[in-house]
Amino acid sequence: MQKTVLIGLHGKESLVDVLKLEFLFDGYTATFVNTFDPMFTHAEQGIYGVYIMDLNLGSPNSENIDPGIRMYDYVRARVESGEARFLGISGNVAAVAAAYQRGIPACRSASFILSDFLK
């Protein structure tokens, strides 16, 4: 079975470069986007095993986590059944706290360690 990941990040070019190498090394086929609409379209058109995204995708520095809420709601059943993994990241502490309050798996982008997430 092919390992796939859908990643939606804005303004984190160095993190995107690291993720590309990490996922390639781990045998994943990765799709990268930097705004929410393409992320959601890709999610609707294909089934991914891993979803990683800026909680506020498309609105850097914002506390608005509507993109993260919408995406997690879309994949929640697959995450809860163990078929997929989801992680929302943000440099905005309030955004991460809001995600936690809604039960969305999330962490600060500064503390994101891919190898720990993929274990």
C-alpha positions as CSV (number, residue, x, y, z in Angstrom):
1,M,0.0,0.0,0.0
2,Q,1.4,3.4,-1.0
3,K,2.0,5.8,1.9
4,T,0.6,9.3,1.1
5,V,0.7,12.6,2.9
6,L,-1.1,15.9,2.2
7,I,0.6,19.0,3.6
8,G,-0.8,22.5,3.7
9,L,1.7,25.1,5.0
10,H,2.1,28.8,4.3
11,G,5.3,30.8,4.8
12,K,7.4,27.9,6.1
13,E,9.6,27.2,3.1
14,S,12.4,25.8,5.3
15,L,10.0,23.4,7.0
16,V,8.5,22.4,3.7
17,D,12.0,21.6,2.4
18,V,12.7,19.4,5.4
19,L,9.4,17.7,5.2
20,K,9.9,16.9,1.5
21,L,13.1,15.2,2.3
22,E,11.8,13.4,5.4
23,F,8.7,12.0,3.6
24,L,10.7,11.0,0.5
25,F,13.2,9.2,2.7
26,D,10.3,7.4,4.5
27,G,8.8,6.3,1.2
28,Y,5.8,8.7,1.1
29,T,4.2,10.3,-1.9
30,A,3.7,13.9,-0.7
31,T,1.4,16.6,-2.0
32,F,2.2,20.2,-0.8
33,V,-0.2,23.2,-1.0
34,N,0.0,26.6,0.6
35,T,-3.7,27.6,0.7
36,F,-6.8,25.9,2.0
37,D,-8.9,25.5,-1.1
38,P,-6.4,23.3,-2.9
39,M,-5.8,21.3,0.3
40,F,-9.5,20.6,0.7
41,T,-9.8,19.7,-3.0
42,H,-7.0,17.3,-2.8
43,A,-8.5,15.7,0.3
44,E,-11.9,15.3,-1.5
45,Q,-10.2,13.8,-4.5
46,G,-7.9,11.3,-2.8
47,I,-7.4,9.4,0.4
48,Y,-4.2,10.3,2.3
49,G,-2.7,8.5,5.2
50,V,-1.3,11.6,6.8
51,Y,-2.6,15.2,6.9
52,I,-0.4,18.0,8.2
53,M,-1.5,21.6,8.0
54,D,-1.3,25.1,9.4
55,L,-4.4,25.5,11.5
56,N,-4.9,28.9,10.1
57,L,-3.9,27.9,6.5
58,G,-4.2,31.0,4.3
59,S,-4.2,33.5,7.1
60,P,-0.6,33.6,8.6
61,N,-0.4,34.9,12.2
62,S,-4.2,34.7,12.6
63,E,-6.0,33.0,15.5
64,N,-8.7,31.9,13.0
65,I,-8.5,28.1,12.9
66,D,-11.5,27.6,10.7
67,P,-9.4,25.9,8.0
68,G,-8.1,23.4,10.6
69,I,-11.5,22.8,12.0
70,R,-13.0,22.2,8.5
71,M,-10.2,19.8,7.5
72,Y,-10.2,17.9,10.7
73,D,-14.0,17.5,10.6
74,Y,-13.6,16.1,7.1
75,V,-11.0,13.5,8.1
76,R,-12.0,12.9,11.8
77,A,-13.7,9.6,11.3
78,R,-10.7,8.2,9.5
79,V,-8.4,9.6,12.2
80,E,-10.5,8.2,15.0
81,S,-10.6,4.7,13.3
82,G,-6.8,4.7,12.9
83,E,-6.9,4.9,9.1
84,A,-5.3,8.3,9.0
85,R,-3.3,10.7,11.0
86,F,-3.8,14.5,11.4
87,L,-1.7,17.2,12.9
88,G,-2.5,20.9,12.9
89,I,0.5,23.2,13.5
90,S,0.8,26.9,14.1
91,G,3.3,29.4,15.5
92,N,0.3,31.1,17.1
93,V,-0.1,29.7,20.7
94,A,-3.8,30.9,20.8
95,A,-4.5,28.9,17.6
96,V,-3.0,25.8,19.0
97,A,-4.9,26.2,22.3
98,A,-8.2,26.7,20.4
99,A,-7.5,23.5,18.4
100,Y,-6.8,21.6,21.7
101,Q,-10.1,22.8,23.1
102,R,-11.9,21.4,20.1
103,G,-10.1,18.0,20.3
104,I,-8.0,18.7,17.2
105,P,-4.5,17.2,17.3
106,A,-2.2,20.2,17.2
107,C,1.2,21.6,18.3
108,R,3.3,24.7,17.9
109,S,5.3,24.6,14.7
110,A,8.5,25.3,16.6
111,S,8.1,22.1,18.5
112,F,7.0,19.9,15.6
113,I,9.2,16.8,15.2
114,L,8.2,14.7,12.3
115,S,9.9,11.5,13.4
116,D,7.9,11.6,16.7
117,F,4.6,12.2,14.8
118,L,5.2,9.2,12.4
119,K,6.0,6.7,15.2
